[in-house]
């Protein structure tokens, strides 16, 4: 992909794409200086692009889908040329949920999230609500289908609006065997997604059966570069950037 005529880089994902803990393990604040060290910050700097990063810690795949579509729609509505922009979506964990609270905040939740942290942030105890979400709203295979469906819907929207786009998995690996009928038939019929896998934008998908953080977290030689909360440091972001840039030039 020739980025010479691009002026803007729009990126959306979760904490792995926002650069959480990239400078200091245990410090999850998202900062401008940290963002510059992310793989997408390095990409923007290298190609002299203006970076818009809508990533949020804990963000789920509905947020990633909605944010990118809203961005493109508003950009076009303002009369600006969408060909000036490269859109990148970094997909997140399967079961994450987003819900409104007091008509003011949108809370992003994932399995294993500690309600005590939310008590500090929002002044409200979500313990019972989180338990209910874990029981009733986090079917794993339906979560997988939701992510694949979101990817297909975004592909169709981008192509219909002549948007240059790229996708990758920020975390949670997709399996190539999911394309096989015998795998799909093991699950609830409503959760089957093998037919959707055939519609994925594989030509625009960097490492579709791998993810940014998972390829490093199980590598013993990279262990010192992964935080307790499974976030990568600046060294791993740079490694990933080098691979991603090499692939991007061939798209």
Beta strands, then each sheet from edge to edge (+ up, - down):
strand 1: 8-12
strand 2: 50-53
strand 3: 85-91
strand 4: 97-101
strand 5: 105-109
strand 6: 164-169
sheet 1: 2+ 1+ 3+ 6+
sheet 2: 4+ 5-
end
